[in-house]
């Protein structure tokens, strides 16, 4: 081929048309990114549809790349000495389309938590909060598998045969990933048995705190020191779990010791007034209230006090407990009854120097 033929007018014209088409689609991409996206986003914000807003943002980048792909495909028909119908080029274009659609769906699946929550709220599907993160991650995994399968099929790879071939090394893979598989099954146990859910306050042999997230591999717990502890699901599923959030009420129990010199009438009056005070308090559960003269203690007369608060929230529980303590102080002060103060008497034997005897009597 001579240089004159290579740089012929027709050749330059075809190359110019091809490049022009590609540049035109780049311009369309820029217009779409600058004006169309802004216009649509403004309309979505005005209508206040968070899911549709996320759907639009999920496909924003794939659509921009779709303009480039279309530009390449259409300009290829005008590019000289290139056959756009050749099998490899067509397969690459189809694979790129599959990837762009899958990319958008993958981005959209990150909002599936919001979607499941809306379905839960609107149609009362009763999807547990623990299950929502699992479903979201499962959906993303399925999308990745579908993308991989679609692209593999375009290049005539037998996906079923590939999966079957992987089965030959399944045993070795299972042994290598036994911890990951154990954590996965631990997560399944947590979902099915539901010993706790997100937001619950739990206590195990290794950690105590509030459950923040539950994933395929682990559970993240925020301790009361504000540290975030990650516990593998396999370990957590095999531990004894106390779920404090599922308490219907919260217990308060203690002994109050008053002086031995307290008259019987005053002791009875103090006990009756404390019982009446507990039964009159709006924050105290009325099913079980016990105030009894329990025993003769080492330092005084012991009054046994046993009751429950209605609330299980820690700060509210402490507030009610404080109120009860102040009211008990008022009752004791009003009745003129003093608390017993532990004391000891020290006896020194004057006949035997250095011989000290400690007596626990009052």
C-alpha positions in Angstrom: 0.0 0.0 0.0 1.5 3.4 -1.1 1.8 6.4 1.3 -0.6 8.3 -1.0 -3.2 5.5 -0.7 -2.7 5.4 3.1 -3.3 9.1 3.5 -6.1 9.2 1.0 -9.0 11.6 1.4 -11.5 8.8 2.1 -9.3 7.4 4.8 -8.8 10.7 6.5 -12.5 11.5 6.2 -13.5 8.1 7.8 -11.0 8.6 10.7 -12.3 12.1 11.2 -15.9 10.9 11.3 -15.0 8.1 13.7 -13.1 10.4 16.1 -15.8 13.1 15.8 -18.5 10.6 16.8 -16.4 9.5 19.8 -15.9 13.2 20.8 -19.6 13.9 20.4 -20.4 11.1 22.9 -17.8 12.5 25.3 -19.6 15.8 25.0 -23.0 14.1 25.6 -21.4 12.5 28.7 -20.2 15.8 30.0 -23.6 17.4 29.4 -25.3 14.5 31.1 -22.9 14.7 34.1 -23.2 18.5 34.5 -26.9 19.3 33.7 -29.1 16.2 33.4 -27.8 14.7 36.7 -28.2 18.0 38.5 -31.7 18.4 37.2 -32.9 14.9 38.1 -31.2 15.1 41.6 -33.0 18.4 42.2 -36.3 16.8 41.4 -35.7 13.8 43.6 -34.7 15.9 46.5 -37.9 18.0 46.0 -40.1 14.9 46.1 -38.1 13.5 49.1 -37.7 9.9 47.8 -34.4 8.6 49.4 -34.5 5.2 47.7 -35.0 6.7 44.2 -32.2 9.2 45.0 -29.9 6.3 45.9 -31.0 4.4 42.8 -30.1 7.3 40.6 -26.7 7.8 42.3 -26.0 4.1 41.9 -26.4 4.2 38.1 -24.8 7.7 37.7 -21.2 6.4 37.0 -22.3 3.4 34.9 -24.4 5.6 32.7 -21.5 8.0 32.2 -19.3 5.1 31.1 -22.1 3.8 28.9 -21.8 7.0 26.8 -18.1 6.2 26.3 -18.9 2.6 25.4 -21.5 3.7 22.9 -19.1 6.2 21.4 -16.5 3.5 20.9 -19.0 1.1 19.4 -20.6 3.5 16.9 -17.3 5.2 15.9 -15.9 1.7 15.3 -18.3 1.3 12.3 -16.7 4.3 10.6 -13.1 3.6 11.5 -11.2 2.3 8.4 -9.8 -1.1 8.2 -11.7 -2.3 11.3 -14.5 -4.8 11.3 -17.0 -4.0 14.1 -18.8 -7.3 13.5 -15.8 -9.5 14.5 -16.6 -11.8 17.3 -14.1 -10.6 19.8 -15.2 -7.0 19.6 -18.8 -7.9 19.9 -18.1 -10.1 22.9 -16.1 -7.3 24.6 -18.9 -4.7 24.0 -21.6 -7.1 25.4 -19.3 -8.0 28.4 -18.9 -4.3 29.1 -22.6 -3.7 29.0 -23.1 -6.6 31.5 -20.5 -5.2 33.7 -22.0 -1.6 33.7 -25.5 -2.9 34.5 -24.1 -5.1 37.2 -22.0 -2.2 38.6 -25.2 -0.1 38.9 -27.1 -3.0 40.6 -24.2 -3.6 42.9 -24.2 0.0 44.0 -28.0 -0.1 44.4 -27.8 -3.2 46.5 -26.0 -1.2 49.2 -29.4 0.5 49.8 -31.1 -2.8 50.2 -31.1 -2.3 54.0 -33.3 0.8 53.4 -35.5 -1.2 51.0 -36.0 -4.1 53.4 -36.7 -1.6 56.2 -39.4 0.1 54.0 -40.9 -3.2 53.1 -40.9 -4.2 56.8 -42.7 -0.9 57.7 -45.2 -0.8 54.8 -46.2 -4.5 54.3 -45.4 -5.8 57.8 -43.1 -8.5 56.6 -41.5 -8.8 60.0 -38.0 -9.1 58.7 -35.7 -9.3 61.7 -33.1 -6.5 62.1 -30.4 -9.1 62.3 -31.5 -10.6 58.9 -31.4 -7.3 57.0 -27.6 -7.0 56.8 -27.3 -10.6 55.8 -29.8 -10.3 53.0 -28.1 -7.1 51.8 -24.7 -8.9 51.6 -26.3 -12.0 50.1 -27.9 -9.8 47.4 -24.5 -8.2 46.5 -22.9 -11.6 46.4 -25.6 -12.9 44.0 -25.1 -9.8 41.7 -21.3 -10.4 41.5 -21.9 -14.1 40.7 -24.4 -13.2 37.9 -22.0 -10.6 36.4 -19.1 -13.2 36.4 -21.4 -15.8 34.9 -22.7 -13.5 32.2 -19.3 -12.4 31.1 -17.9 -16.0 31.2 -20.8 -17.2 29.1 -20.1 -14.5 26.5 -16.6 -16.0 26.1 -18.0 -19.5 25.9 -16.8 -20.7 29.3 -19.0 -23.4 30.8 -19.8 -21.9 34.2 -21.5 -25.2 35.4 -18.4 -27.1 34.4 -16.2 -24.6 36.1 -18.2 -24.9 39.4 -18.0 -28.7 39.1 -14.3 -28.5 38.6 -13.9 -26.5 41.7 -15.6 -29.4 43.6 -12.4 -31.4 43.1 -10.6 -29.0 45.4 -13.6 -28.6 47.7 -12.1 -30.6 50.5 -8.9 -28.7 50.6 -10.7 -25.4 50.4 -13.0 -26.4 53.3 -10.1 -27.3 55.5 -8.3 -24.1 54.7 -11.4 -22.0 55.3 -12.8 -24.0 58.3 -12.7 -20.9 60.5 -14.6 -18.8 58.0 -17.1 -21.5 57.5 -17.5 -21.9 61.3 -18.1 -18.2 61.6 -20.7 -18.4 58.8 -22.6 -21.2 60.6 -22.3 -19.3 63.8 -24.0 -16.4 62.1 -26.8 -18.7 60.9 -27.3 -19.9 64.5 -27.5 -16.3 65.8 -30.1 -15.5 63.1 -32.2 -18.6 63.6 -32.1 -18.8 67.4 -32.1 -15.0 67.9 -30.4 -14.8 71.3 -30.0 -11.1 70.6 -30.6 -8.5 68.0 -29.0 -5.2 67.0 -29.2 -2.7 69.8 -29.4 -5.3 72.6 -27.3 -5.1 75.7 -25.6 -8.5 76.1 -23.1 -10.2 78.5 -20.9 -13.1 77.6 -17.8 -14.6 79.2 -15.6 -12.5 76.9 -17.4 -9.1 76.5 -20.3 -7.0 77.7 -21.9 -4.2 75.7 -24.4 -3.2 73.0 -24.6 -5.1 69.7 -23.9 -2.7 66.8 -23.6 -4.9 63.7 -23.8 -8.6 62.8 -22.0 -9.8 59.7 -21.3 -13.2 58.1 -18.0 -13.4 59.9 -18.4 -11.6 63.2 -20.5 -9.5 65.6 -19.4 -6.0 66.7 -20.2 -5.0 70.3 -19.8 -1.5 71.7 -18.6 -1.8 75.4 -19.6 0.7 78.1 -16.0 2.0 77.9 -17.0 3.0 74.3 -14.6 0.4 72.8 -15.7 -1.6 69.8 -15.1 -5.3 70.2 -15.3 -7.7 67.2 -16.2 -11.3 68.3 -16.1 -14.2 65.7 -19.6 -15.7 65.3 -18.3 -19.2 65.9 -17.0 -18.2 69.3 -20.1 -16.2 70.2 -22.5 -19.0 69.2 -20.7 -21.3 71.7 -20.7 -18.9 74.6 -23.4 -18.4 77.3 -25.2 -15.2 76.4 -27.1 -13.1 78.9 -29.4 -10.7 77.1 -30.1 -7.9 79.6 -32.3 -6.0 77.1 -34.9 -8.7 77.4 -35.5 -8.2 81.1 -39.1 -7.3 81.8 -38.0 -5.6 85.0 -34.8 -4.9 86.9 -34.0 -6.1 90.5 -32.8 -4.1 93.5 -31.9 -6.1 96.6 -30.0 -5.1 99.7 -29.9 -5.3 103.5 -30.3 -2.3 105.7 -28.8 -2.6 109.3 -30.2 -0.4 112.1 -28.9 -0.1 115.7 -29.6 -2.8 118.2 -31.1 -0.2 120.5 -34.0 0.5 118.0 -37.4 -0.2 119.8 -39.6 -2.8 118.2 -42.4 -0.2 117.5 -40.0 2.1 115.6 -38.6 -0.9 113.7 -42.1 -2.0 112.6 -43.0 1.6 111.7 -39.9 2.0 109.5 -40.6 -1.3 107.7 -44.2 -0.4 107.1 -43.4 3.1 105.8 -40.7 1.7 103.4 -43.2 -0.9 102.1 -45.8 1.8 101.6 -43.3 4.1 99.9 -42.2 1.3 97.4 -45.9 0.5 96.6 -46.7 4.1 96.0 -43.7 4.8 93.7 -44.6 4.9 90.0 -41.3 3.4 88.8 -41.5 0.3 91.0 -43.0 -3.0 89.7 -45.7 -4.0 92.0 -45.6 -7.8 91.6 -42.8 -8.4 94.1 -42.1 -6.0 97.0 -40.5 -7.4 100.1 -39.5 -5.4 103.2 -38.9 -7.7 106.3 -37.0 -7.7 109.5 -34.6 -10.4 108.4 -32.1 -11.3 111.2 -29.9 -10.1 114.0 -26.8 -9.1 112.2 -23.2 -8.7 113.5 -23.6 -4.9 113.8 -27.3 -4.4 114.1 -30.9 -5.4 113.1 -31.0 -6.3 109.4 -33.9 -5.3 107.3 -34.2 -7.2 104.0 -35.4 -5.0 101.0 -36.3 -6.7 97.7 -38.1 -5.1 94.7 -37.9 -4.5 90.9 -38.0 -1.3 88.8 -40.3 -1.2 85.8 -37.6 0.2 83.6 -34.5 -1.8 82.4 -32.7 1.2 81.0 -29.5 1.6 83.0 -29.6 5.4 83.6 -33.4 5.4 84.4 -32.8 2.4 86.8 -30.0 4.4 88.6 -32.3 7.4 88.9 -35.1 5.4 90.5 -32.6 3.6 92.8 -31.3 7.0 94.0 -34.8 8.3 94.6 -35.5 5.2 96.8 -32.3 5.7 98.8 -33.2 9.3 99.5 -36.8 8.3 100.6 -35.4 5.7 102.9 -33.1 8.3 104.5 -36.1 10.5 105.1 -38.1 7.7 106.7 -35.2 6.8 109.0 -34.7 10.5 109.9 -38.5 11.0 110.5 -38.7 7.9 112.8 -35.5 8.8 114.6 -33.8 5.5 113.7 -30.1 5.4 113.1 -28.1 3.0 111.0 -25.8 0.6 112.7 -22.2 1.6 112.5 -19.7 -1.4 112.5 -17.2 -1.0 115.4 -14.7 -3.1 117.2 -13.3 -3.0 120.8 -9.6 -3.5 121.4 -8.6 -5.2 124.7 -5.0 -4.9 125.9 -3.8 -7.3 128.6 -1.8 -5.2 131.0 -0.2 -8.3 132.6 1.2 -9.6 129.4 2.9 -6.9 127.4 2.1 -6.9 123.8 -0.8 -9.4 124.1 -3.7 -7.8 122.2 -7.2 -9.2 121.9 -9.7 -8.1 119.3 -13.4 -8.4 120.2 -16.1 -8.0 117.6 -18.8 -7.1 120.1 -20.6 -3.7 120.1 
